[in-house]
Amino acid sequence: MRKRLEMLRIEHRDLDAAIDALSAAGSIDQLQIARLKKRKLKLKDQIALIEDYLIPDIIA
């Protein structure tokens, strides 16, 4: 589970870099950028779910 979490974090970071590169290059392909951002948000949700599973809330 921790390995999967690390892989998702790496992919999230890579997507962030790709989005920045496309934006900096003045890419007019806004649809591609939007798709990458959508994928990045999905990864963020998956990361949050796994983190919640690995670190459960403790009611004190």
N, C-alpha and C positions, 0 to 999 in steps of 0.2 A: 504494500500500500504506500509506503514511504517512497519507494522507487518511482511509482506512478506519479506521485505528487511532484517529485523533482523533475520528471519528464514534462509534466504539464507546465511547471514554472519556466523551464527552458524554452518550451514552445511559445509561451506567452511573451517572454523576453524577445524571442526571435521575431514574432509578429510585430511587436512594438518597434523594433529596429527596421523592419520592412516598411511599415507604415511611415515612419520618419523619413526613410530614404526616398520613398515615392513622393512624399509631400515636398521634400527639399529639392527633388529633381524637377519639380513643377509638372508632375504628371497630370495629364488631363483626364486620366481614367478614374474618375470619381467612383464609379461602380466597383472597381477592383478594391479601392481603398475602403469603401463602405463594407464590402464583403470581409476584408481582413479585420476591420474593427468589430464586426459582428462575431466573427470567429474568436477574437480576443476576449470579448465579453462572455462568450460561452465557456471559454477556458477558465476565466476568472470565477465563474459560478462553480465549475467543477472543482477548482482548487479550494474554494470556500467549503464545499460539501465534504471533501476529504479531510480538510483541516478540522472541521467540526467533529468528524467521526474520530479522528486521532486524538483530539484534545477535547474531551467531553466537558460540558459545563458542570461545575461542582457547586451545589447550593450550600452555602455556609450559614 
